Amino acid sequence: MTAAAGADLASRVSEARIRLDEHVREMVAWHFNPETGCDFWLEYAAKLDFDPRERISGYDDLKLLGHFEDEWLRGGPVRRWVPRALQDSPIMVFETGGSTGLPKSRINIDDYRIDYEMFSETLSTESFPPGSDWLMLGPTGPRRLRLAIEHLAQHRGGISFHVDLDPRWVSKLLKNGKRHEAEAYKEHVIDQGLKILRGHPGVQCLFTTPKLLEALCEKVDLVRAGIRGIFCGGTEMNAQFHRFAREELVPGIDFVPTYGNTLMGLACSRPFDEAQKDYTISYYAPHPRAIFDIVDPDDPTRTVEYGATGRVMLTTLTREFFMPRFLERDEGERAEPIDLYPWDGVSNLRLFAPLGQTVTVGVY
């Protein structure tokens, strides 16, 4: 990197930080205002010895609120999370996977649409042609992913086809050692996907998970099936699978790794450099609506150095959902800002090591 390029990136990093601090002040003013905030945060503020709207002037000040607790989202009443200013809106509730106990619930109105419209701007019109149809071969049910992919297709002028897939059933089979039944269920899911591909030639775009993509490619040549772009996400999306997908599974198809969840939205990956052949995947959260910090697992107040391993701490800041400093179940290496995303990212994302023996990955 030249000195001029380095200076330009530093300037972009500084500008992004200024926008983030402004956004934090706006979101804190919204969520802690008795007229617009939700019951949970208004009750939380009543127990503090300060007014967050007065004390929190930027992102670093969110530490005054402590860490968002996992258990707060498990169970009801779910309407305590609905901002008063939005209480007359049509409310949806989406759940997390449920692999670590009672599923966490998050209310949604328009966030999933906004998140996926932002992501749509990053997709190539050549690989994900406007007007083309999609196949969503992934978790359905109470997860926002099903509606999000449908909205993404619609936003780009297409129609989305879906399969029925219950990842909790897969996880239950695996936990009980019923691998043969889990394989049979996977075959059932792949068979549904194949029928859609064969019956609807307008499908040119695909969302799926690494495990399901590999299983699908054992049955069909996706290039011949007309697929031009694949948007793929899941726990097992690592550099090894990234290379395998590009070079062996789907050569000639645009392959876009992503990291998303119910609590955050959708993080984009660093564009693949064909010349460098670097298959390391680095994800960047959708600033300023969501932010990654890669922190010391033993001292989450400390951000690790670039390149060092840490736990993902996620902050989500939208008008619908305020979640400061939540310690995710993932870990990775802190990634430096890049021109396209001038803020910190995370590389080599994987399950947080201490949870490795207790979480069943299933279809992801």
N, C-alpha and C positions, 0 to 999 in steps of 0.2 A: 504494500500500500504506500502510495506517495504521501509526502507531507501534506499536500493540498487536499488529497482525498481523505486523509486522517482528520484534518481540520474540519472538513465539510461534515464528516460523520459525527465528530464531536459536537458540532453546532446542531445537527439534527437530533442528537441524543438530548442536548440541553433543551431544545424546543419541545420535544416530546415530554420531558419531565415537567416543564412549565404547564403544558396542557393537562397532564395528569393531576398536578396539584390543583389546578382550577376545577377539574372535574370532581375531585374529592370534595372540595368545598361545596360545590353544587349538590352533590349527592348527600352529604351530611346535612345540609340545610333542608333538603327534601325529606329525608327519612326521620329526622328528629324534630320536625315541625308537627305540632298536634293536629294540624288541618290536613296534612298530606301523608304523614308517616304511618307505619303499621303498628298495631298494638304491641307486638313483641318489642320493637326498638324503643317505643315510647315508655313502656314499663321498665325496660332495661335502663334507660336514661334517668328515670325517676330514682333509681338506686345509686346513681353516681353523685359524687360531690362537686361536679362541674357540669356545665352545659356544653355538650359536644360541638354545638354550632359556634360557640365562642372560642373554644380551646383548639379545635382541629382546623389548622390552616393549610395543611398539605398532607401528602401521602405518609410521610414519616410519623405524623401525629396519630395515625390510626392505631399505633401501639398502645395508646392510652385506653383503648377499648378492650385490650387483651386479645385472646384468640377465640375465634368462632368455634363453638363446640359441636362436634359431630352429632351428639344426641339431641340437640335442639331441633333437628329436622326429622327426627324419628317419632312418628305419632302425631296426634292432633292436639288441639283443634287447628286445622290447617289455615283457617281464615285469620288467625293472628298474624300471618305473614302478608296479608293483602293490604297494601297502602290505602289509607282512607280516601285519598284522591282518586283511586282506581276501583273502589269497592262496587261500583255499579257496572263495571266492565264484565264481559263474559270471562270467567275464570277457568283455567285448566290446571290440572295438577299432574306433574310428571314425577316419576320415581327413578331412583338410582337402581343399579342392578340387584341389590339385595344379597350380595355375596358375603357381606360382613354383618349379618343380623337383619333386624327390621329395616326395610328400605327407607332411605331418606326421601322426603317429599319436597318438591319445590313448585310453588305456584307460577303460572305463566299466563301472559296475555299476548304480548307481541314480541317478547325477547327472542324467542326461537326464530321468528321471521327476520328480525333485524340481524341476528347473528349470521344466518345463512345467506342473507342478501349481501352482507359484507364479504362473506367467503366467496360468493358467486363472482365478485369483482376480480378475484385472483385466478379464476379459471380461464384457460385458453379457449377462445371461440372456435379454434380449429379442432381441438381435442374433445371439447364438450360443446358441440354445435348448438347454438340457440334453436329452439324448436324441436330438438331431438328428445326422444323418450328415455326414461331411466328404469333400471331394475334396482330395487332396494332389497338386497339379500343380506339381511342382518336382523338384530333384535327388534321385536315389535312389542305389542302390549302396552304397558303403561309408560314406556320410555319416549322421550321427546324425539328421538332419532327418527322414528317412523314418520311423524308429521313434518319434521324438519326437512327430510329428503324430499318428501312430497312437495313442500313449499319451494325448495330449491329448484326442482324440476319445473314447477309452475312459473316461478319467477323468470326462468330462462325460456319460457314458452313451450314447455313439454308436458308430458304426462308421466307419472311415476307408477310402476307396477310393483307389487309387494308379495312376499311370501308370509306365511304364518310361522313365527319362530319364537319359542319360549326359552330363553337362555337359562332361566331358573330350573327348568326341568332337566336340561343338559347338566347343569352343575350338580343337581340332586343325584342323577344317575352316576356321575363320576365319583361323587363322595361315597356312594354306596358300592363302589366297585363294579358297577354294571356297564363296563366299557362296550360290550357287544351291543347293548340296547342304545347307548349313546351314539355309536357308529350307525346303527340302523336309523336313528332319528336324523342324523346328519345326512344320510342318503336320501331320506324323505324330503328334507329341505332342499337339497341340491336338485332333486327330481322336479320339484316345483319351479325352481329357477330355470332349469333346462326347458321346461314346457313354455315358459314365458318367452325365452330367447327364440325358440323355434316358431312360436305362433305369432310373434309381434316383431317384424323386421325393423320397425322404427326405433327400437331400443338400441341406442349407441353409447349410453353412459351407464356406469355401474357403481353402486356403493356396496362394499362388503367388508368382511374382516379377513385377516390373514389366513386363518384356518379354513374358512369357507372358500376363499379364493383358490387356495391350493386344491381343495376337493373339487371345485367346479372345473378347474383346468385339467383334471384327470379325465373329465368326461367330454370336454368340448374345446375346440380351438377358438378362443375369443376373438381373434382377428377375423377369422372366417365368419364368425357369428355376427360381425359388424360392430363390435365394441371399439370405440376410439379413445375413451377416457375412463380411468378407474380412480375413484376416490376411496381410499382404504384406511381404516383405523382400527386399533385394538391394542391390547396389552402386549401382544407378541410382535409388534411392529418394531423390529430392531434392524441394525445395519445388515446383518446376515440375510434376513428375509427380504430386505430392500434390494440387495444385490440379486438374490434368487428370483424375485419377481421381475425385475427389469431385464435380466439376462436369460432367464429360462422359462418362467411362467408366461409372461405377457410381453415379450420383446416386440417393439413396434407400436405399443399402446402407451399413451401418456399415463404415468402412474403417479398419483398424488397422495403421499402419506399425510394423515391428519391426526390430531389428538383432540378429542372433544369429550365433554361429559355434561350431565344435567346441570351441574352447579356453575359451570364456567361459560359454556358456549363452544366455540370452535377455534383452536389454535392452528395457524398455518405453519407449514414446514419451510425451511430454507430451500430455495429452488435448487434442483439437482444440477450440478456442473458436469456435463457430459465429458469435458476434456480432463477434468481432475479425477473422475471416477471415485469420488469420495462418497461412500454410501452411508456415512454417519447422518442420522436424522436429528435436526435441531428444530424445535417448535417454538413459536412466538405467539404469546397470548394476544387477543384482540384489544390492544390499548385504545382508549383508557377504560374500556368497559370491564376488562379483566387484566390482572397482573400476576406474573410469577415472581416469587423470590425463592432462591435455592438456598436453604438454610441448614445450619448444623443441627442434626437430629437431637443432639444432647443439649444444645443451647439455641433454640429457634429464634432468639433475638439477634443471632449473628448470621449474616450472609456469608457464604463460603466464597473463596477466591474463584476467579474464572478458571474453568477446567477442573475444579475440585468437585467431589461428589457431595450431594446434600439432598435433603428432603424437599419436595415441592410444597411451598406455601402459597395458596391461592387466595386472591382478593377479587371479589366480583362487585362491580359498582354500576348498577342500572337503576332506573326508577322503580322497577318491579322488585328488585332483589338486591339487598345489601349484605354482603358476607365478607367481613374483614379478617384477613390473616388465618385462613383455615388450613390446617396441616393435612395435606392430601395423603392418599395411600400409595403415592408414587415417589420415586427418587430418580436422580440423574445428575449429569454434570452441568454446572452453570455455563451457559453459552453467551458469548459476547454479542453486543448489538451489531446489526448489519445495515446496509443502506436502506433496504426495503423495510426493515423492522428495527428502528433505532432505539431498542430497549433490550433488556436481558431476556434470554430464552433458556431452554433446557435441552440438552442432548442426551441421547441414549436412554430415553425414558423407559422405566421398568417398575415392577412392583417393589414397594419399599421392603427391603430385605427382611426386617423382623416379622413382616406379615406373610412371608413366602410360604410358611407351613400351614397357614390358617385360611388362605383365600384360594378358592377353586376358580381358575380362569374360564373354563368352559369354552363357549364358541368364540370368545375374543382372541 
